[in-house]
Amino acid sequence: MHSSATELRPALADYLDAMTAFFDADLGLPVHTVQGPSYHSRMPVGARVHDTRYSLDYCLGLLEEGSPESLARAERILHLVLPLQDRDPVSATYGVWPYFVEEPLERMRPPDQNWADFCGVRLAHLLARFPERISDFDRKAATAALHAAARAIFRRNVRAAYTNICFKGAVVCAAAAELTGDAFLADYARARLESFLAHTRANGGLIEYTSPTYTLIVLVEAERALHILRDEAVRALVEQVRVLCWDDIVVALHPATGQLCGPISRTYADWLTPPLAAEIRARLDVPIFAPATTAENSAPPAMPLYPVPALPCPAELRESLLARAPEHTSRRRYVYSPTEPKRERTATRWFGPDACLGSCNYENLWTQRRPILAYWRAGESVAMLKAGIRHDDDRDFASSAFRAAQEGRAVLAVASLVTDRGDFHDRLDRPADGVFHIANLHVAIELAGPGATISEPAPGIFALACAGWQGVVTPHAAVFDTHAIRWVASQYTDKAVLRAVVDDGTALDLNPAAVGEFAIAFSLTLEPTGSASAVPCTTVCEAGRILCHAGTLTVEAPLKPEAL
């Protein structure tokens, strides 16, 4: 699209070149295929769709490039995307866009309120940086759409714990205030940023902790805000958020594997994807292993996002990463409420020269969580070991949780059920009657890596091994009312799974609130490949609780499922 003679920053030139493969000249918008199921969309996998967010990103790239052909294409995008926003101020989706042209808001299940934030921040960028490159008519229309999105964000007023949306929405409101002169939004944006920072610091770090996707989203939005906002007081708050993002990345980054060590609060993949890893490497300037791209660590082909101008990692955090000992253990408290101690989250991470293991003391098992997660080098690849609770076709079960304690390379864990969560999603798909219709309920400990194997070196002791390391699992206790639970080893190509299976995998109508007792306890140690021995553990079930002691590690959990 752009002329070779045009002076473009390399990231923008690469982006525009990549987008030519996705542009649908007939409609005038980028097009792609739906890659997987969504919590909000009914569009089937494989459907061709025109995405509002990607379209506004492409509009930004075209406006920055600035040729007459690009400006005409950008104008067409605005004329197609802006009218899709709900502009009825009494509507529940006021200020929100649908994901796709093909699926209006009324057909979504339910509409994603976050699209006021995701689309709004792109309009803010457009109006702040390229207002002279669009017509007066389009500028007025885009400004009105941005203002509606900002007002919707204020009306929704998400909690500070919703890390990426709380911050992104504050940026939208701050930009809308500068562009429209809305003093109310200016005050609200500053207050929201101050509240976000205070809440985050009180909790030890980002509440959506160690999230490859969402920490990077907040980081990029902080860079965008510093690129488009003028108010120095707001910019100072934004810079503090940017530093917090880097602190969250650096504390978990394991350069030898090129991964973010677990635990992870929200992710869409078991490995750090090459595009996200490249974003970190480009800003950090520290030697980081780049695994060979495989089917496991690469996301399906997708449209790229507009490359917001990047800023380097703060020097002091970069130096702290370089100064770390080759082997060490770190602990960090992320979520704390003095009135509800059960909601505290503490991450423990062991880092070795070529392996890492992390766990969270208490976390539910929504599909985006990784409460117990290890990585190690496997030649030009990286092996991954994780634990969870699943059902049916190995779907993660959000109405379950792990409590864990870790010292070095050893983790003691108890799996539980919880009463206030959904099935596949953390909250959106709770059954009205509280009953989940489940097949094959099981705890799963999975190793994926080249040549992964599973063996039973001693009765009741299991070793999941690959490339010089092994995860050794010692089952301790299993209680589920009158149900039987047994541990089953399964071998696949480059994958091994150990499962604690309920009733040999028969179907269940499960209401966690009606369960009397449920607990599955085990130890997991990360060891060099070789002999494996059991971890001695004392387990006591009394007064409605299970108490496990294994060496210096202790975990206590309720036997009856309770609210998370």
matplotlib code that plots the C-alpha trace (Angstrom):
import matplotlib.pyplot as plt

x = [0.0, 2.7, 5.4, 8.9, 10.0, 7.8, 9.7, 8.1, 9.3, 10.2, 7.5, 4.8, 6.1, 6.1, 2.6, 1.1, 2.8, 1.3, -2.1, -2.3, -3.0, -6.1, -7.7, -11.1, -11.4, -15.0, -16.2, -13.2, -12.2, -9.7, -11.1, -10.0, -11.5, -12.7, -10.0, -11.8, -14.8, -15.5, -17.2, -19.2, -19.6, -21.9, -19.9, -18.6, -15.0, -13.8, -16.3, -15.0, -15.5, -14.6, -13.3, -14.0, -10.8, -8.5, -10.2, -9.5, -5.9, -5.6, -7.1, -4.4, -1.7, -3.1, -3.4, 0.1, 1.4, -0.6, -0.6, -3.8, -4.7, -4.3, -6.3, -9.2, -9.1, -9.0, -12.0, -13.9, -13.1, -14.4, -17.6, -18.2, -17.1, -18.3, -22.1, -21.8, -21.4, -24.6, -25.4, -28.6, -27.8, -30.4, -29.2, -27.2, -24.6, -24.3, -20.9, -20.0, -19.1, -19.7, -16.7, -17.7, -19.7, -21.4, -22.6, -24.5, -24.6, -28.1, -26.8, -23.8, -24.0, -23.6, -22.0, -18.5, -18.7, -14.9, -15.2, -16.0, -12.4, -10.7, -12.2, -12.4, -8.6, -7.9, -10.2, -8.4, -5.1, -6.5, -7.9, -4.8, -2.2, -3.8, -6.8, -5.7, -5.7, -9.5, -12.3, -14.2, -17.2, -15.2, -13.4, -16.7, -18.2, -15.1, -15.1, -18.7, -18.1, -15.1, -17.1, -19.9, -17.3, -15.8, -19.2, -20.0, -16.7, -17.5, -21.0, -19.6, -16.8, -15.0, -13.1, -9.4, -8.8, -9.8, -6.3, -6.3, -9.8, -9.5, -6.3, -7.4, -10.7, -8.9, -6.7, -9.8, -11.4, -8.3, -7.9, -11.6, -11.3, -8.4, -10.1, -13.6, -12.8, -15.0, -13.7, -15.8, -14.0, -10.6, -11.3, -12.6, -9.6, -7.1, -9.1, -9.3, -5.6, -4.8, -7.1, -5.7, -2.1, -3.0, -4.9, -2.2, 0.6, -1.5, -1.8, 1.9, 1.6, -0.9, -4.0, -4.0, -0.5, 2.1, -0.3, 1.5, -1.5, -2.8, 0.4, 1.5, -1.8, -1.4, 2.2, 1.3, -1.6, 0.7, 3.1, 0.1, -1.0, 2.4, 2.3, -1.1, -1.8, -0.6, -1.6, 1.7, 0.0, -1.8, 1.4, 3.2, 0.6, 0.8, 4.5, 4.1, 1.8, 4.4, 7.0, 4.6, 4.1, 7.8, 8.2, 5.5, 7.4, 10.9, 10.0, 8.7, 10.9, 13.2, 15.6, 17.0, 13.7, 12.3, 9.1, 7.2, 7.5, 4.2, 1.9, 0.0, -3.4, -4.6, -3.2, -4.5, -1.5, 0.8, 3.9, 4.7, 3.9, 6.6, 4.9, 4.6, 8.1, 9.3, 7.6, 9.4, 12.8, 12.5, 12.0, 14.3, 17.6, 18.6, 19.7, 16.5, 16.2, 13.9, 12.5, 12.0, 8.4, 6.3, 2.6, 2.5, 4.1, 2.7, -0.7, -2.9, -2.2, -3.9, -3.9, -1.2, -2.1, -1.0, 2.5, 2.2, 5.6, 7.5, 9.6, 12.5, 12.3, 13.2, 17.0, 16.8, 14.5, 16.6, 19.7, 17.8, 17.1, 20.8, 21.9, 19.7, 21.4, 21.4, 19.3, 17.0, 13.4, 11.2, 7.8, 5.4, 2.0, -0.4, -3.9, -4.6, -7.7, -7.3, -11.0, -11.0, -7.6, -8.8, -8.5, -4.8, -2.6, 1.1, 3.3, 6.4, 8.8, 12.0, 14.5, 17.3, 19.9, 17.7, 14.4, 11.8, 8.8, 6.1, 2.9, 0.1, -1.0, -4.7, -6.3, -9.2, -8.8, -10.5, -9.0, -6.9, -5.2, -1.9, -1.6, 1.1, 3.5, 7.0, 9.3, 12.7, 15.0, 14.5, 17.1, 15.8, 12.3, 10.9, 9.1, 6.0, 4.5, 1.2, -1.6, -5.3, -8.8, -10.6, -13.7, -15.2, -12.6, -10.0, -11.8, -10.5, -13.1, -13.4, -15.5, -12.4, -9.2, -5.8, -4.2, -0.4, 2.8, 6.2, 9.8, 12.4, 11.6, 8.9, 5.1, 2.5, -1.1, -4.7, -7.4, -10.8, -14.2, -15.7, -19.2, -19.3, -17.7, -18.6, -17.6, -15.3, -15.4, -14.6, -18.1, -20.2, -21.5, -22.7, -25.7, -28.9, -29.6, -25.9, -25.6, -22.8, -23.3, -19.8, -18.0, -14.5, -13.9, -10.2, -7.1, -4.6, -0.8, 0.5, 4.0, 4.4, 7.8, 9.9, 10.0, 7.9, 7.3, 5.5, 6.5, 5.9, 9.4, 7.9, 4.4, 2.2, 5.0, 4.9, 7.6, 6.8, 10.1, 11.6, 15.1, 16.9, 14.2, 11.2, 8.1, 7.7, 4.2, 3.4, -0.4, -1.4, -5.1, -8.3, -11.8, -15.0, -18.1, -18.9, -17.0, -13.8, -10.7, -7.7, -4.6, -4.1, -1.0, -1.5, 1.2, 0.9, 3.3, 5.5, 3.0, 2.4, -0.6, -1.2, -4.9, -6.7, -9.9, -13.3, -15.4, -13.3, -14.5, -18.2, -20.7, -21.6, -24.4, -22.2, -23.5, -20.5, -22.7, -24.2, -20.9, -20.0, -16.3, -13.8, -10.0, -7.2, -3.8, -0.4, 3.2, 5.1, 8.8, 11.0, 14.1, 16.9, 16.0, 17.0, 15.7, 12.5, 11.4, 8.1, 7.5, 6.4, 3.3, 1.0, -2.7, -5.4, -9.1, -11.1, -13.5, -14.4, -10.8, -7.9, -4.4, -1.3, 2.3, 5.2, 8.6, 8.5, 5.4, 1.8, -1.5, -4.9, -8.2, -11.9, -13.4, -16.8, -16.6, -16.9, -16.9, -13.6]
y = [0.0, 2.5, 3.8, 2.5, 6.1, 7.0, 7.4, 5.0, 3.6, -0.1, -1.4, 0.5, -0.6, -4.2, -3.8, -2.3, -4.9, -7.7, -6.2, -6.3, -10.0, -9.4, -6.5, -7.2, -4.6, -5.4, -4.3, -2.0, -3.6, -6.2, -9.8, -12.9, -16.2, -17.0, -19.2, -20.5, -20.3, -17.0, -16.1, -13.4, -14.3, -16.9, -16.8, -20.4, -21.3, -20.7, -18.0, -15.0, -11.8, -8.1, -7.1, -3.6, -3.5, -4.7, -2.3, 0.7, -0.4, -0.6, 2.9, 4.2, 2.6, 4.1, 7.6, 7.5, 6.4, 9.3, 8.7, 9.8, 6.1, 5.3, 8.3, 7.3, 3.7, 5.0, 7.2, 4.3, 2.3, 5.0, 5.3, 1.5, 1.1, 4.2, 3.5, 0.1, 1.7, 1.7, 5.4, 5.1, 6.6, 4.4, 1.2, -1.4, -1.4, 2.4, 3.3, -0.3, -1.8, -5.4, -7.6, -8.1, -6.4, -9.7, -10.0, -6.9, -6.3, -7.8, -11.2, -11.5, -13.6, -11.3, -8.2, -7.5, -4.2, -4.0, -3.0, 0.6, 0.5, -1.4, 0.6, 3.9, 3.9, 3.6, 6.5, 8.5, 7.7, 8.6, 12.0, 12.9, 12.1, 12.5, 14.9, 16.9, 13.7, 13.2, 15.4, 17.7, 15.4, 12.3, 14.2, 15.3, 11.8, 10.1, 12.6, 12.0, 8.2, 8.6, 10.7, 8.1, 5.4, 7.4, 8.1, 4.4, 3.6, 6.0, 4.5, 1.0, 2.1, -1.3, -2.2, -1.5, -5.3, -5.6, -4.5, -4.1, -2.6, -0.3, 1.2, 1.2, 2.9, 5.6, 6.3, 6.6, 9.0, 11.1, 11.4, 12.2, 14.9, 16.5, 16.3, 17.4, 19.7, 17.6, 18.6, 15.9, 13.2, 14.7, 14.6, 11.0, 9.8, 11.2, 9.8, 6.4, 6.3, 7.2, 4.6, 2.0, 2.7, 2.7, -0.5, -2.2, -1.2, -2.2, -5.7, -6.1, -5.8, -6.1, -8.1, -9.8, -10.9, -12.3, -12.3, -12.6, -11.1, -8.6, -7.2, -6.5, -4.9, -2.6, -1.9, -1.0, 1.2, 3.0, 3.6, 4.8, 7.1, 8.7, 9.1, 10.8, 12.6, 16.1, 16.6, 16.2, 15.1, 12.3, 11.4, 11.0, 8.6, 6.6, 6.3, 4.8, 2.2, 1.5, 0.8, -1.5, -3.5, -4.0, -5.0, -7.7, -8.9, -8.9, -10.7, -13.7, -13.7, -16.7, -15.7, -19.3, -20.6, -17.3, -17.8, -16.1, -18.4, -19.5, -18.9, -17.0, -15.3, -15.0, -16.5, -18.0, -20.3, -22.6, -21.0, -17.3, -16.9, -15.7, -12.3, -11.6, -12.7, -10.5, -7.5, -8.1, -8.7, -5.5, -3.4, -5.2, -5.6, -8.6, -12.0, -14.2, -17.7, -17.8, -21.3, -22.8, -22.1, -25.2, -25.9, -25.7, -22.3, -20.5, -19.0, -19.5, -16.9, -13.7, -10.1, -8.0, -5.1, -1.5, -1.0, 1.6, 3.3, 1.3, 2.5, 0.7, -1.2, 1.1, 0.8, -0.2, -3.1, -4.3, -4.2, -6.1, -8.9, -9.1, -9.2, -12.1, -15.3, -18.2, -20.2, -18.5, -18.6, -15.5, -14.8, -12.1, -11.3, -10.1, -10.0, -9.3, -8.3, -8.0, -8.8, -11.9, -13.7, -16.6, -14.2, -13.6, -14.8, -15.3, -16.5, -18.6, -19.1, -21.2, -20.2, -22.5, -22.2, -23.9, -24.6, -22.8, -23.7, -21.5, -21.9, -19.8, -20.5, -20.2, -19.9, -21.2, -23.2, -21.1, -22.0, -18.8, -19.7, -21.5, -21.9, -24.5, -24.2, -25.2, -24.8, -26.2, -26.2, -29.1, -28.6, -25.8, -26.2, -25.6, -28.3, -27.3, -28.9, -27.8, -29.0, -28.4, -29.9, -30.8, -32.6, -33.8, -33.3, -32.1, -28.8, -26.8, -26.5, -23.0, -24.2, -25.8, -24.5, -25.4, -24.5, -25.0, -24.4, -24.3, -24.5, -24.5, -27.2, -28.9, -28.1, -29.6, -29.0, -29.8, -29.6, -28.5, -27.6, -24.1, -22.8, -19.4, -19.9, -21.0, -24.0, -22.9, -19.2, -17.8, -16.3, -16.0, -19.6, -20.5, -22.9, -21.4, -24.5, -24.8, -28.2, -29.0, -32.0, -33.4, -36.3, -37.5, -35.2, -35.4, -33.7, -33.5, -33.1, -32.7, -32.6, -31.4, -31.5, -33.5, -37.1, -36.6, -39.9, -41.1, -43.9, -45.4, -45.9, -47.1, -48.2, -45.1, -42.7, -41.2, -39.5, -37.2, -36.8, -35.0, -33.6, -34.2, -33.1, -34.8, -33.8, -36.4, -36.8, -38.4, -38.8, -38.3, -38.3, -38.4, -37.8, -37.2, -38.3, -41.9, -41.6, -43.6, -41.8, -43.5, -42.2, -43.1, -42.5, -41.8, -41.6, -39.5, -38.3, -35.7, -35.5, -37.4, -36.9, -38.2, -38.0, -38.5, -39.8, -39.8, -43.0, -44.2, -41.3, -41.8, -38.9, -36.7, -34.2, -32.1, -29.3, -28.2, -26.6, -30.1, -31.9, -33.0, -33.6, -33.1, -33.0, -34.5, -33.9, -34.5, -33.4, -32.4, -32.0, -30.9, -33.1, -34.0, -37.2, -40.3, -42.1, -40.8, -41.3, -40.6, -37.5, -38.5, -36.7, -36.7, -36.1, -35.5, -35.0, -33.7, -30.9, -30.5, -29.7, -31.5, -30.8, -32.0, -31.8, -32.8, -31.8, -28.0, -27.6, -27.4, -27.0, -26.8, -26.7, -27.1, -30.4, -29.0, -26.7, -23.0, -19.7, -18.7]
z = [0.0, 1.0, -1.3, -0.8, -0.8, 2.1, 5.3, 7.8, 11.0, 10.5, 12.7, 10.9, 7.5, 8.5, 9.9, 6.8, 4.6, 6.8, 6.7, 2.9, 3.1, 5.3, 3.5, 2.0, -0.9, -1.5, 2.0, 2.7, 6.1, 7.2, 7.3, 9.2, 10.3, 13.8, 15.4, 18.5, 20.8, 22.5, 25.8, 23.9, 20.3, 18.6, 15.4, 14.5, 14.3, 10.7, 9.9, 8.0, 10.0, 9.8, 13.2, 14.6, 16.7, 14.0, 11.6, 13.8, 14.2, 10.5, 10.2, 12.6, 10.5, 7.3, 8.8, 10.1, 6.6, 5.1, 1.4, -0.5, -1.1, 2.6, 3.8, 1.5, 2.8, 6.4, 5.8, 4.4, 7.6, 9.8, 7.8, 8.3, 11.9, 13.7, 13.0, 14.7, 18.1, 20.3, 20.8, 22.8, 26.2, 28.0, 26.4, 28.5, 25.7, 25.3, 23.9, 23.0, 19.6, 18.5, 17.8, 14.2, 11.4, 10.9, 14.5, 15.8, 19.5, 19.9, 18.6, 20.9, 24.1, 25.9, 24.3, 25.6, 27.5, 27.2, 23.5, 24.6, 26.0, 23.2, 20.4, 22.4, 23.0, 19.3, 18.5, 21.2, 19.5, 16.1, 17.2, 19.3, 16.6, 13.2, 13.5, 10.4, 8.2, 8.4, 7.3, 9.7, 9.4, 10.4, 13.1, 14.7, 14.3, 15.9, 18.7, 19.5, 19.4, 21.7, 24.2, 24.2, 24.9, 27.7, 29.3, 29.1, 30.8, 33.6, 34.0, 34.2, 36.5, 36.7, 39.9, 40.2, 40.3, 36.7, 35.8, 32.0, 31.6, 34.6, 33.2, 29.6, 30.5, 32.4, 29.4, 27.2, 29.7, 30.0, 26.2, 25.8, 28.4, 26.6, 23.2, 24.2, 27.2, 29.5, 32.9, 34.6, 32.6, 33.3, 37.1, 36.8, 34.8, 37.3, 40.2, 38.5, 37.8, 41.4, 42.7, 40.4, 41.5, 45.2, 44.9, 42.9, 45.3, 48.3, 46.7, 45.9, 42.1, 39.2, 40.3, 36.9, 37.8, 35.4, 32.4, 29.1, 27.4, 29.8, 31.3, 27.8, 27.0, 30.0, 29.1, 25.5, 26.6, 29.0, 26.1, 24.0, 26.7, 27.0, 23.2, 23.0, 26.3, 27.2, 30.8, 32.8, 36.0, 34.1, 32.3, 35.6, 36.8, 33.6, 33.8, 37.3, 35.7, 33.0, 35.7, 37.5, 34.3, 33.9, 37.5, 36.9, 33.9, 35.3, 38.5, 36.5, 33.4, 33.1, 30.4, 30.0, 28.8, 27.4, 29.5, 32.2, 35.2, 36.8, 38.4, 35.8, 36.4, 32.8, 29.6, 26.4, 25.7, 27.7, 26.3, 25.8, 22.1, 19.7, 19.1, 22.8, 23.5, 20.7, 22.3, 25.5, 23.9, 21.8, 24.9, 27.4, 25.5, 27.6, 26.1, 26.2, 24.8, 21.8, 21.4, 18.0, 16.8, 17.2, 17.0, 20.8, 21.3, 18.2, 18.0, 14.9, 12.2, 13.2, 12.1, 13.8, 16.0, 15.2, 16.6, 19.2, 19.6, 22.2, 25.2, 26.7, 30.0, 33.0, 33.5, 37.2, 36.5, 33.6, 35.9, 38.6, 36.1, 35.0, 38.7, 39.7, 41.0, 38.6, 41.2, 43.6, 45.0, 45.1, 46.8, 46.1, 47.5, 44.8, 46.2, 49.8, 51.8, 55.6, 56.1, 53.9, 54.4, 52.2, 49.2, 49.6, 46.7, 47.1, 44.2, 44.9, 42.0, 41.8, 39.1, 38.1, 35.3, 32.7, 34.5, 36.6, 38.7, 40.2, 42.2, 43.8, 47.3, 46.4, 42.9, 41.0, 37.8, 35.1, 31.8, 31.8, 35.1, 35.5, 39.3, 39.1, 36.1, 35.2, 32.2, 31.2, 28.2, 25.9, 23.1, 20.9, 22.5, 26.0, 28.0, 29.9, 33.0, 34.5, 36.8, 36.8, 37.1, 33.9, 32.6, 29.3, 26.5, 28.9, 29.5, 32.4, 35.2, 36.7, 39.7, 41.3, 42.9, 44.2, 47.5, 47.4, 49.3, 47.6, 48.8, 46.0, 43.5, 45.7, 45.7, 48.0, 46.7, 47.5, 44.8, 45.9, 44.4, 44.8, 44.8, 43.1, 39.7, 36.2, 34.1, 31.3, 32.1, 35.5, 35.9, 32.7, 32.4, 35.9, 35.6, 36.9, 39.1, 40.2, 38.6, 36.1, 33.8, 33.6, 32.1, 33.2, 36.1, 37.0, 38.3, 35.5, 35.7, 32.1, 30.6, 27.0, 25.4, 22.9, 23.9, 27.0, 28.9, 32.1, 34.3, 37.7, 39.2, 42.5, 43.4, 43.5, 42.4, 38.9, 36.9, 34.0, 32.2, 29.3, 28.3, 31.6, 34.0, 35.5, 37.5, 40.2, 41.6, 44.9, 45.5, 49.2, 49.7, 47.6, 49.1, 47.2, 49.2, 48.1, 44.8, 44.0, 42.7, 41.1, 39.4, 35.8, 33.6, 29.9, 27.2, 24.0, 21.3, 23.0, 25.9, 29.1, 31.5, 35.0, 36.0, 39.3, 37.7, 39.5, 39.2, 36.2, 34.2, 34.4, 34.0, 37.0, 37.7, 40.0, 42.3, 44.3, 47.0, 47.6, 47.9, 51.4, 51.0, 48.1, 48.3, 46.2, 47.7, 46.0, 45.9, 42.8, 42.8, 39.8, 39.7, 37.3, 35.4, 37.3, 40.4, 42.0, 45.6, 47.3, 49.3, 52.8, 53.8, 56.9, 56.0, 58.6, 57.8, 60.7, 61.7, 58.0, 56.9, 55.4, 56.7, 54.8, 56.1, 53.8, 55.1, 55.7, 53.6, 55.0, 53.2, 54.8, 52.9, 53.6, 52.7, 51.9, 48.8, 49.7, 47.8, 46.4]

ax = plt.figure().add_subplot(projection="3d")
ax.plot(x, y, z, "-o")
ax.set_aspect("equal")
plt.show()
